[in-house]
Structures are given as C-alpha cells and as structure tokens.
Amino acid sequence: MNIREDTENMEEQRSLLARSRKKEEYLVMVCCVFNFFADSIEAITPGIITQSVSCELELSPAEETVLSVVLYASLLVSSIGITFISEWFRRRTLLLFSSYSAVIVTVLCASVPNLVTLILSRILLGLTVAINFIIASVYATEMIQDRGRYILAMSLCNTALSAAGGWIGILSYLILERVGWRVFILLTSLPFFFPQLVMLQFFLHDPIDVFKDSVDNHTNFDSTGVDKTTISCTENNTSSLEGMNNLTDGTTIEETPSKATEDVYLFILRLGIVYSLQGFVGYGAIILLPQFTKAHNLTYNVASPCGRLHGSQFLFFTVTFGVCHAVGRLMSYLLQDRVLTLKQLFFVYVIAFVASVMMVGFSNSLTALVVCECFVQFYNAYHGSVIFVVGHSLDYVGAENITKSAAAISIGSYSGTLLGTFISATMRYETVLIINTVVAALNFPVLAWMYMGNIKIYY
C-alpha cells in the first residue's frame, strides 16, 4: 500500500513539475519576443532618425557617416566579446544587466547635447544590445526543452525582429515630426524593455537553477512530462560538469551530444558567412532606402527640411522591412518542412535576385525601388529564419558551443550591416545598388555550400 502511495505521489509530483515547466517555457517565449523586438528597434532606429539628427545638429557628410556606422561597429565588437565573458556569468544575470543598461543608455541617447556625446551613447548602446540579443537567444534555447515550442519561440523571435521595422515606420509616420527625434527614441523601445525586465526579475529562473531542481528530484522532465533517463546540462551555467555529480546521488549526467568538433566549427563558420550576406542585403531597407529617399527629395526639390524622410515616406520602411520581412519569417515557420529543400529556396532566390537587378535598372524611381526591395527582403527573411532556428539548435552545435553559434550569427549579421552601411554612406547610390546586386547574387551559392556539408538543415 505504501509503495502504491509513493508511486502516486511521485507521479503527481512529476505532473506538477511538468506543468510548471510548460508554463515557464511559454513565459520564456514571451520574454524573448519582447527582448528581440526591443533590441531590433534599437538597431534599426538610427536608419530612421539619423537624417533628423543630421539636420538638427548640422552635420557634415563625414560626420553623418560616422554617426551611421558607429552603432553597428559597436554591435560587432560586443558580439565578439560576448563569446569570452559569457563563461563568467549566468544567463539571467547577463540578461538583466544588459536590459537595465539598455534602458539607461537609451535615455542617455535621447538627452545628449552634441555629436560627440551622441556617438559615445550609441557605442554604449551597441555594447549592451548585442549582449542582450545573443544571450536572450541562448537563454531561450537552454530553457525551452520541447522541440515544437522551441521552433515556435525562435520563429516568433525572428518575426519580432522584422515587426520592429514596421513599428518604427508607423510610429515615425505618426509622431516623429511632431515630437522630434529625442522623444521618439524614448517612445519606440523603452515600453518593450519593461515587460521582459519584470519577467526576468520576478518570474523566470536561470537554466542552472532548473537543472539543479531536476537533479534534486532525481529526474529531468521535458515539457511534456516525459521522464528522461539522463540529465542534459548546458554549457555556461553547468560548465563544471564534474562538480554537478555531487548533486545527483547516483543519477547519470551527460552533456547534450554534439557533432564532431570539426563539423561543428565548420557549421559555425558557414553560419557566420551566410549571415554576413544576410546583414549586407538586409541593411538595404534599414539604411540604403532612407538614404536613397533623401537623395530623391533633394534631387526633385521635395519640400522637406534637409531632404530628410517625411510623411508617408516613412511607410516605405514599414512595408519593406516590417511587412515583407515579417511575412517571410512567418512563412518559413508555417510551411516548415515544405520550404526547406534547396530547389524550393532557389525559386525564391531567383525572384529576389531579379528584383535586385531591377533596382539597378530603375534607380531613378523611388516607387520601383521600394517594390523591388520588398522581394529582396522577403527572401532575406525567408531563408534567414530557417538558418537562425537551426543555428541555435543544441542538436547541431551542442550545449558547449551554443554561445559561439549565436555569436557567429550576430558577428556575421553586424559585419555585413556595417560594411553595407559604410558603402552606402560613402558612395553614390547607383554604385551601391550594383554592389548590392552582386552580394545578392552570392546569397544562394553560399547557402548551397552550407547545404552541401555534413549539416542537414531541418526544422
């Protein structure tokens, strides 16, 4: 009788723990969506407000170039550095630090009096946002054990990145010219940092605490309530694997199995290269399109101070980077297995490449450029979302390499964006469009190279 009662109590405990883990996974998902949305706003906003800042502060072309690239340079440096410092701190601690820092620096960016202080504040912002973005994706990967919810979480986070562009474009159309760029900075991202801070501060745990809880209960449940025979642990928060054996009382601990080291590092290298092209093409909507619109306004004497974006022109940004990007990411999730063959991706790639070529041919038409850019951004988001999900999968890189893989995505993306931004700020837009087309042409061969390795892309 006692044995039956003990068994029933254990089953009830397992059921309660499984339900608790399921709720926490959904909460992690919501937290990371807010995180990605806010971080994306911080990375995209300079493309919208730099022209207003330049007009107000009367910047020279060289000064405007520095202002345009400094944030992405800072994001790149921070993405490289995080691969080292992530070993020293817990995930949740880093997320709280970077999120609070981002809030403080955002307020600083809105209150700076001159160009020098604005540049310094953007450098600080880049340092905090990159840490926030990388660690948030790793945190979600380590906390969400259920495969279906993991794919949904990564897809929603990717969609949030794109939706941020739509949010900025609509908000610019509604209030930027009324409230000015300083107040605009505060209104765009700050409201979305606070929900994730509340969740992290009061409701969510660190992966190591979840791991210890599983060890204390002599089992490790996935989010469906299945009792695993081994306890998986993650890289950073469980780096001293041997020390954890003291907690198990005979329970076996095994690291999440990873592929051979050379295969994993080759995959991470390919991941960085693919995302560098992603970043270069993606900057077209963030930086190139606003700059081309400014050139169009100055050429045709459109009534606008300093030729900057105004009125309905902000909606171009909403359509290209917001709507088309978000649709591409959502489709990659909704269609899943049906979109992951090289042949099917090639069809979308051809459309995007033709659109890039047409951008060169119609370089004097703002409307044609916007339409073509929509196709380019759709493709960019479509296959980028697929690779993003795989790049954060423990099945591919293993727990010990998950931070390196996440950092490779950021390093590639920000290096491509930095290069594209610098080129667009220093060359004639006709030349930039040609370079953009060449880079777009490289997208598919590099993606095919990624497929040809031992890495099988799947959802």
N, C-alpha and C positions, 0 to 999 in steps of 0.2 A: 504493500500500500504506500509506503514511504517512497519507494522507487518511482511509482506512478506519479505521486505528488511532485517529486523532484523533477521528473521529466516534464510534467505540465508547467511547472514554474519556469523551467528553462526555456520551454517553447514560448511561453508568454513573454519572457524577457527578450528572447530573440525577436519576437514580433514587434514589441515596443521599440527596440533598438532599430529595427529595420525601418519602421515608420518615421522614427526620429531622423534617421539618416536621409530618408527620402525628402522630408521637409527641408532639411538643411541644404541638400543638393539644389532644390529649387530656389532657396534663398540665395545660395552662392551664384546661381544662374542670373537672378535679378540684379544682384550686386555688381556682377561683372559686366552686365549690359549697361548699367549706369556708368560704370567705370570707363568702358570703351567709348561710350557716347561723349562723356565729358572730355576725355583725353583727345578724341578726334576733333572736337570743337577747338581745343587749344592749338592743335597742329594746323587746322585749316583756316582759322580766323585771320592770321596775317595776310593771306591772299586777298581777303576782302577789305581789311582796314588799312593796309599799308599805303594805298593811294590817298586816303583821307589824312593819314598821319603825315605823309609827304607834303600834302598841300598845306596843312596847318603849320607844320614846322619849317616849310620852305626848304626842303631837302634838295640837294643836287642829285643828278643821276647816279653818281658813285655812292653817295650816302644811302640812297634808296636801295641800291643793290646790296649793300652791307646789311641793311635792315631786313631785306627779303631772305637772305641766306643764313643769317646768324642763328635763327631758331633751329633750322634743320641741321646745321653743323653741331649745335649743342645736343640735339637729339641723337645724332650719330655717335658722338663721344660718350654720352651717357649709356647708350646701348652696348658699347664695347666694354665700358667699365663695370656694368652690372654683372657680367659673367664672372667677375672676380669677387665682388662684395656680397653677392647673393649667398655665398657659402658661410658668411659670418652671422647672418640674421635669419630669423624666422620669416615666413612668407607674410603672415598677417602683420607683423611688426613693420616690415618694409612697406606694405601697402598703406598702413595708417600714416607712417612718416611721409611718404611721397604724396598722399592725398591731402594731408593737412598743409604740407609745404606748397602744393599746387594752388590751394586756396589763397594762402598768404601772398605768393608771388603774383597771382592773377590780380589781386588788389593792388599790389605794387606796380604792375604794368599799367594799370588804369590811372595811376596818380603821379607818374614820373613827369618831371618838368621839361626835359630836353632829350636830345637824341642819344647822348652817352648813357644816361640812366635807363632809357628805353632799351637800348642794346643789352645792357647788363641784366635788366629784368628778363628779357627774352632768353638770355643764356641760362639763367636760373630756372626759368620755366621749362626749357628743353631738358635740363638735367632731371627735374622731378617727373615730368610727364613720361619720359622714356622708361624710367624705373617703374612707374605706375602701370604702364601698358604691359611691359614684359612680365612683371611679377603677377599681375592680375590673370594673364592667360595661363601661367604656370600654376597658380593657385586653383583656378577652375579645373585644370587637368588633374591635379592631385586630389581634389576634394570630390569630384563627381565620378563615381565608380561605375554607374550604369552607362553602358555604351550608347544607348539611344538618347539618354538625356545629355551625355557628353557631346554628341554630334549636334543636338539641338542647341545646346549652350554656345558652342563655338560658332554655329551658323547665325544665331541671334546676335552674338557679339560682333561678328563681321558685318551684319546688316546695320547694327548701331553705328559702326564706323561710317557707313555711307549715309545713313539717315541724318547724321550730324551735318553733312553738307547741305541737305535740304533745309534743315532747321536754320542754319546760318543764313542761307539765301532768303528765306521767307522773313526772318527777323530783320535782315538788312533792308528789305523792301519796305517793311512796316515802320521801323523806328530809327535806323542808323542816321539818316539825315536830320531827324528831329532831335535826338538826344546826344549825338556826337559819338566819336569812337571810344572815348573813355568809359562812359556809362554803358555803351554797347558791350564792351569786354566783360563787364561785371554781369550783365544780364544773360549772356549767351551760355556760359559754362557753370558758373557758381551754383545755380539751383540744382544741378545734376550731380555735384560732388557731395552735397549734404546727405542724400539718402544712402549712398554707399558708405559714408562715414558712420552713420548711425548703425547700419547693419554690421559693419566690421567691429565697431566699438562695443556693441551690446549683445549681438545675437550670433555671430559666427565665431568659429574656432580656428585654430591653426591645424594644418594636416598632421603635425606630430601629436597633438592632443587627441585627435580622432584615432590615430594609430595606437597610442597608449591605452585609450579606452577599449579598443578591440583586444589588446593584449591582456588587459585586466580581466576581460570576460572570457579569455582563453579561446577566442574565435574572432574571425573577421568576416562580417556580413557585407555582402554587396547590397545595393539599394533595393533589391527585390526580395531580400530576406534569405538569400542562399548562403549557407554556411560553407565558407571556403576552407580547404584543408591547410592552406598556408597563409601567412600574413604578408601581404605586399607592403613594402615601405618605399618611401620616396626619397629623392636624393638629398636635398638640403637639410630638411628637418630631421632626417634619420641618417645623417652621414656616418655617424659612429655605429655601424651596424652591429659590431661585436658587443658594444655596451648594452644594446637592447636585449640581448639574450638573457640578461639577468631578470628581465621582466616577464619572461614567457613561462617559466615553470614547466619546461619541457616542450612547450609549443614550438614548432619549427618556424623559423623566419627565413624567407627567401626574398631577394630583390626581384623586382619586376624583370623578367627576362628581356634582354636586349639583343640586337643582332650583333654580328661580329664587329669589332671596333672599326675596322677599315670601312665596312659597309655603312656604318652609322655616320662616320665623319664625311664620307663621300656624299651621303644623302644631305647632311647639313650644309656642305659646300654648294651642292646643287640648289638647295633651298635658298641660300643667300643670293646666288646668281639670278635665279628666277625672280626673286622679289626685288632685286636691283632694277631689272627691266620693268617690273610692275610699278615701282616707285617713279621711274623716269616717265613712263606713259601716263601714270595717274596724276602727276603734277600738272598735266595739261589743263585739267579742269580747275585745279587749285590756284595755279599761278599764271599759266600762259593765257588762258581765256580772259581773265580780268585785265591782263596787260594788253592783249590784243584789243579788247573793248576800249581801253583808254586811248590806244593809238587811233582807233576808228573815230572816237569822239573828237580828238584833236585834228585829225585829217579833214573831217567833214563839218568842223565847227559846230558840233553838237553842244547845246547850251548846258555846260556842266563845269563847275569850278575845277581848274587844272586838268580837265578831261577825265576826271575820275568816274567810276561807275555811279549810276544814279537810277532812281525809279525802277522801272520794270526790268532794267538790265541785270539787277540782282537775281531775278528769277531764272536767268540763263544758268546761273550757278546751281540753283535748286534743281533744275531739270537734268543737267549733265551729271554732276557729282552726287546729287541727292537721289532723284527718282531712278535714273538709269542704273546707277551703281547699286542701289538697294534692290532693284528688281533682279539684276544679275546674280546677286548673292542669294536672294531668296529662291530663285530658280535652281541654283546649284544644290540647295537643300531639298526642295520639294521633289525634284526629279531624281536625285541621288544616283542610284546605280545606272540609270538610263543615260547619264550625261558624261560618264567617266571614261569612255573609250577615246583613243587618240583620234579616230576618224570623226567622231561627233564634235570634239573640240576643234578640229581642223576646220569644220564648216563655219563655226562661229568666228574663228580666227580670220578666215578669208573675208568675211563681211567687215570685220574691224580694220583689216589691212586696206581694203578698198576704200573704206571711209577715210583712212589716214592719207591715202594718195589723193583723194578728192579734196581734202583740206588744203593741199598744196595748190591744186588747180583753181580752187575758189577762195584763195587767200584774201580777196578784196571784199568778200561777202560775209558779214558777221552772222547772218542767219544760217548760211550754208555751213559755216564753221561750227556753230552750235549743234546743228543736226548731225554732222559727221562725228563730232566729239561724243555725242550720245552713244553711237555704236561702239566707238573705241572704249569708252568707259564701261559699257555693258560687258564686253568681252573681258576687260581687265578684272572686273569684279567677279565674273562668272567662274573663270578657272582659278583666280586667286583665292577664292573662298574654299575651293576644293583642297588646294595645297595647304592652306592655313590649317584646316582641320587635321590633315594627315601629319603636318609638321609638329603638332602638339600632342601627337598620339604616343602614349607610353609603349604601345605595341611596336612602334618603329624605332624610337631612339632610346627607350629605356629610361628609368627614373633618374639614373645618374647623368644623363645628357639632356634632360628636358629643358633646363635653363639655357644651355648652349644653343639648342634648336630654336627656342623662342627668340633668343638674342640675334641669331642669324637672320630670322625674318625681319626684325627691326633694323638691323645693320644694313641689310640689302635694300630694304624699302627706303630708309632715310638717306642712304648714299645716292640712290637713284634720284630721289626727290631733290637732294642738294645739288647734284650735277645739273639736273634739268632746270632748276630754279636759277642757277648761276648763268647757264647758257641763255635762258630766256631774258635775263636781266641785262645781258651784255651784247646781244646780237640782234640784228633785225629780225622781225617776226617771220618774214618769208624764209630766211635761212633756218630759223628754229623749227619751222614746220617741216622742212626737208629732213633735218636731223631726227625729228620726232618720228617721221615715217620710216626711216632706216631702223631706228630702235624698235618700232612696232613690228617690222619685218623679222627681227631677231627673236621675237617672243616665242613663236611656235617651234623653230628649230631647237631652242634651249629647252622648251617644255618636252619636246620629243626625246631629247638627250636625257632628261630626267626619267622619263618612262623606260628608256632602254636599259637602265641599270637594274640592279637586283631589287630595287624598291618597287613594289607593286602599289599603285595608287588606288585606294578604295575608300568607301565610307564604312 
